[in-house]
Amino acid sequence: MTEPGLNTSVYFSFDDGGDEWLEFAISKQHDIKLEFAEDYVSKTADAIFLEWFSIRGGERFGYSRLGYFLGDMFFQSLVERMEERHAITAWKRPDFIDSAEDWLDGKGIVT
């Protein structure tokens, strides 16, 4: 958390209206991760962006931009494994994509 006193949902919704979205994402995190993993191997980059990162997405679960929640889950798993300082720059590592794919497949760090 970067600002004391703010609801955690603000970091995903950028306003005070994201509590329901975050509660849903937390309660369905396993299902969301599985569905994203399926799309990752079967959909185009444009289709993935639209469903998982665009404000116009959200057909699968009724909530848009759940990809950002997954990104945070993955980042938090990196922090647990390698501390925050290294997690921030992990994208530069040659094995970064492999570690993200392993995490999606459940072979990597479980959160």
C-alpha positions in Angstrom: 0.0 0.0 0.0 1.4 3.4 -0.9 -1.1 5.8 0.8 -2.2 5.1 4.4 -5.9 5.0 5.0 -7.0 4.2 1.4 -9.1 1.1 0.8 -7.1 -1.6 -1.1 -9.7 -1.5 -3.9 -8.7 2.1 -4.8 -5.5 0.7 -6.3 -7.5 -1.4 -8.8 -10.5 0.9 -9.4 -8.9 4.3 -9.0 -11.9 5.5 -7.1 -13.9 4.6 -4.0 -16.3 2.4 -5.9 -14.2 -0.8 -6.3 -14.9 -2.7 -3.1 -17.5 -5.0 -4.7 -15.1 -5.7 -7.6 -12.2 -6.5 -5.3 -14.3 -8.7 -3.0 -15.4 -10.6 -6.1 -11.9 -10.9 -7.4 -10.6 -12.2 -4.1 -13.4 -14.7 -3.7 -13.0 -16.1 -7.2 -9.2 -15.7 -7.6 -8.6 -19.4 -8.4 -11.4 -19.5 -11.1 -10.2 -16.2 -12.6 -6.6 -17.5 -12.8 -7.7 -20.7 -14.5 -9.9 -18.9 -17.0 -7.1 -16.5 -17.8 -4.6 -19.4 -18.3 -7.0 -21.0 -20.8 -7.3 -17.8 -22.7 -3.6 -17.2 -22.6 -3.0 -20.4 -24.6 -6.0 -20.1 -26.9 -6.8 -16.5 -27.7 -5.1 -13.7 -29.5 -3.3 -10.9 -27.7 -6.1 -8.5 -28.8 -8.8 -10.8 -27.4 -6.9 -11.2 -24.1 -6.5 -7.4 -23.8 -10.2 -6.8 -24.5 -11.5 -9.4 -22.0 -8.9 -9.1 -19.2 -7.5 -5.5 -19.3 -10.0 -3.3 -21.1 -12.8 -1.4 -19.4 -15.0 -2.8 -22.2 -14.2 -6.4 -21.3 -15.6 -8.5 -18.6 -17.8 -10.9 -20.5 -16.5 -13.9 -18.7 -17.2 -12.9 -15.1 -19.2 -9.7 -15.4 -16.3 -7.6 -14.2 -13.8 -5.9 -16.4 -10.0 -5.5 -15.9 -9.5 -8.6 -13.8 -6.1 -9.0 -15.5 -4.8 -6.3 -13.3 -5.8 -8.3 -10.3 -4.0 -11.3 -11.7 -0.9 -9.2 -12.3 -0.9 -8.1 -8.7 -1.3 -11.7 -7.5 1.7 -12.7 -9.6 3.7 -9.8 -8.4 2.9 -10.6 -4.8 4.0 -14.2 -5.4 7.3 -12.8 -6.7 7.7 -10.6 -3.6 7.2 -13.6 -1.4 9.9 -15.5 -3.3 12.5 -12.9 -3.9 11.7 -9.8 -1.9 10.2 -6.6 -3.4 13.3 -5.0 -4.6 14.0 -7.9 -6.9 10.4 -8.5 -7.9 10.1 -5.0 -9.3 12.8 -5.8 -11.8 12.0 -9.5 -12.4 10.6 -8.7 -15.9 14.3 -8.2 -17.0 15.2 -11.8 -16.1 15.5 -14.2 -19.1 13.2 -16.7 -17.3 10.5 -14.2 -16.5 7.9 -15.4 -19.1 8.6 -19.0 -18.1 8.1 -18.2 -14.5 4.8 -16.3 -15.2 3.6 -19.2 -17.3 4.5 -21.7 -14.6 2.6 -19.6 -12.1 -0.4 -19.6 -14.3 -0.2 -23.3 -14.8 0.1 -23.9 -11.0 3.6 -25.1 -11.3 5.1 -22.0 -9.8 4.4 -20.2 -6.7 0.9 -20.7 -5.3 -0.9 -17.7 -3.8 
